[in-house]
Amino acid sequence: MSPQDAGESKPSPVRPSLFLERQSYRRRRLADAARLLPFLGAALFALPLLWPDSSDGTKALPLSSAIFYIFACWGALILVNVVFGFAARRMSVGENAEPEAETWRR
């Protein structure tokens, strides 16, 4: 066996990471955020219930303001879901690429 053959059997300097890959970590955090959106929406939709009404003698907010607020929240939640959808689609394209861990040879 020559010294040149021994040099070829050494592993490449790229080693697999001991932690999760960045892309899979970000994809999981994006999925976690998407799972929390219904709770955020429920909290935003319930907020007008806390607004003052005219039964206790204080000046009440008009119903038109509450309806406008509900539709604004609804539209914002739709936009956030669209952004999450585009981000998830963009991250799934990167899955087809070969990760660093598979390029490391033993």
MIDREN-655048 format. One record per residue: x, y, z of N, C-alpha, C in turn. Coordinates in steps of 0.02 Angstrom, whole numbers, padded with zeros to 5 digits, always signed. Layout:
XYZXYZXYZ
...
//
This chain:
+00042-00059+00000+00000+00000+00000+00044+00062+00000
+00033+00107-00045+00073+00167-00049+00043+00222-00006
+00082+00273+00012+00056+00328+00053+00000+00367+00017
+00000+00366-00049-00053+00401-00086-00120+00367-00076
-00121+00300-00074-00184+00263-00064-00212+00277+00005
-00168+00283+00054-00192+00296+00122-00223+00365+00127
-00198+00412+00089-00225+00480+00090-00294+00485+00059
-00309+00440+00013-00374+00443-00021-00430+00415+00022
-00415+00375+00071-00467+00345+00112-00489+00389+00171
-00457+00446+00180-00476+00491+00235-00543+00523+00219
-00583+00534+00270-00648+00567+00257-00638+00640+00238
-00686+00665+00203-00683+00735+00183-00691+00779+00245
-00667+00840+00243-00670+00883+00302-00741+00905+00322
-00790+00896+00278-00858+00916+00294-00890+00862+00337
-00909+00880+00397-00939+00832+00443-01013+00849+00451
-01054+00800+00465-01125+00814+00475-01135+00852+00540
-01184+00894+00540-01200+00933+00599-01233+00889+00652
-01219+00905+00714-01251+00868+00769-01321+00895+00783
-01337+00952+00756-01401+00984+00767-01445+00975+00706
-01508+00996+00712-01553+00993+00654-01528+01040+00600
-01542+01023+00539-01525+01067+00484-01567+01130+00489
-01539+01184+00466-01575+01248+00471-01642+01247+00435
-01643+01216+00377-01705+01218+00337-01760+01178+00371
-01744+01119+00397-01796+01080+00430-01817+01113+00495
-01770+01146+00529-01788+01182+00590-01835+01239+00575
-01820+01277+00523-01863+01334+00504-01932+01310+00480
-01932+01253+00444-01996+01226+00420-02039+01205+00480
-02009+01176+00530-02048+01156+00589-02073+01217+00628
-02032+01269+00634-02055+01329+00669-02111+01363+00630
-02107+01361+00563-02161+01389+00523-02225+01350+00533
-02221+01284+00537-02280+01243+00549-02308+01257+00619
-02264+01268+00668-02287+01284+00735-02324+01351+00736
-02297+01399+00700-02331+01465+00697-02398+01459+00661
-02402+01418+00610-02465+01408+00574-02517+01374+00619
-02494+01330+00664-02541+01298+00710-02568+01346+00762
-02531+01400+00777-02553+01449+00826-02599+01502+00797
-02603+01507+00731-02645+01558+00699-02719+01554+00718
-02750+01496+00723-02820+01494+00743-02832+01523+00813
-02785+01512+00858-02792+01540+00925-02783+01616+00925
-02737+01640+00884-02729+01712+00876-02792+01742+00846
-02820+01709+00796-02882+01734+00765-02940+01735+00813
-02946+01683+00854-03000+01682+00904-02992+01738+00955
-02931+01751+00975-02919+01805+01023-02934+01873+00991
-02915+01882+00928-02929+01946+00895-03003+01955+00883
-03039+01901+00866-03111+01906+00855-03149+01918+00920
-03123+01895+00976-03157+01903+01040-03143+01971+01072
-03094+02007+01046-03076+02072+01075-03133+02122+01076
-03175+02127+01024-03231+02175+01028-03280+02160+01085
-03281+02100+01110-03325+02085+01167-03303+02123+01230
-03241+02144+01233-03215+02181+01290-03225+02257+01283
-03246+02279+01225-03256+02350+01215-03316+02374+01256
-03315+02436+01279-03371+02460+01321-03436+02466+01281
-03491+02453+01316-03557+02461+01284-03595+02517+01321
-03654+02533+01298-03691+02589+01326-03732+02570+01387
-03731+02507+01409-03772+02486+01465-03748+02514+01532
-03684+02530+01538-03660+02556+01602-03652+02633+01601
-03679+02666+01551-03679+02738+01548-03619+02769+01515
-03570+02729+01495-03512+02756+01461-03526+02761+01386
-03484+02799+01353-03493+02807+01281-03470+02743+01247
-03513+02713+01207-03498+02650+01174-03468+02662+01105
-03430+02613+01082-03405+02615+01014-03460+02594+00967
-03464+02624+00909-03517+02606+00862-03506+02535+00835
-03561+02503+00817-03559+02435+00791-03521+02433+00725
-03523+02487+00687-03487+02488+00623-03411+02482+00634
-03386+02510+00688-03315+02503+00704-03297+02431+00720
-03341+02397+00757-03329+02327+00774-03331+02283+00712
-03378+02296+00667-03382+02257+00605-03321+02269+00562
-03299+02332+00557-03239+02348+00518-03178+02313+00549
-03173+02312+00615-03118+02279+00649-03118+02203+00634
-03176+02172+00637-03182+02100+00624-03159+02084+00553
-03181+02123+00503-03162+02110+00434-03088+02125+00423
-03060+02175+00457-02989+02190+00451-02948+02132+00480
-02968+02105+00536-02933+02047+00566-02939+01986+00520
-02997+01976+00493-03009+01920+00447-02962+01925+00386
-02959+01985+00357-02914+01996+00299-02841+01987+00317
-02821+02011+00376-02752+02004+00398-02734+01930+00409
-02780+01892+00437-02768+01820+00447-02761+01784+00380
-02800+01803+00331-02795+01773+00265-02727+01789+00234
-02705+01852+00240-02640+01871+00212-02583+01834+00247
-02587+01825+00312-02535+01789+00349-02533+01716+00326
-02592+01686+00315-02594+01617+00290-02565+01611+00220
-02577+01661+00178-02548+01660+00110-02472+01664+00114
-02447+01708+00158-02374+01714+00166-02345+01648+00192
-02377+01617+00240-02354+01552+00265-02355+01500+00210
-02405+01501+00167-02409+01453+00113-02352+01462+00063
-02337+01524+00045-02281+01536+00000-02215+01516+00032
-02207+01531+00096-02145+01512+00131-02138+01437+00135
-02192+01401+00148-02189+01328+00152-02173+01299+00084
-02201+01327+00031-02187+01302-00037-02114+01314-00055
-02087+01373-00036-02018+01389-00051-01971+01342-00012
-01989+01325+00050-01947+01280+00089-01950+01209+00064
-02006+01188+00037-02012+01120+00012-01972+01110-00052
-01958+01162-00090-01917+01157-00150-01846+01139-00129
-01822+01165-00073-01754+01151-00050-01746+01081-00024
-01800+01045-00011-01794+00976+00014-01765+00929-00037
-01774+00945-00100-01749+00901-00153-01673+00903-00159
-01642+00956-00132-01570+00962-00134-01539+00912-00085
-01479+00891-00099-01446+00842-00056-01418+00876+00006
-01437+00854+00066-01412+00886+00126-01338+00872+00137
-01306+00912+00180-01234+00905+00193-01218+00837+00224
-01261+00811+00264-01246+00749+00300-01237+00690+00253
-01271+00691+00196-01266+00636+00149-01203+00641+00106
-01172+00699+00103-01112+00707+00062-01050+00686+00101
-01055+00677+00165-00998+00658+00206-00985+00584+00198
-00924+00566+00184-00906+00496+00175-00868+00471+00235
-00880+00410+00253-00843+00380+00310-00782+00344+00288
//
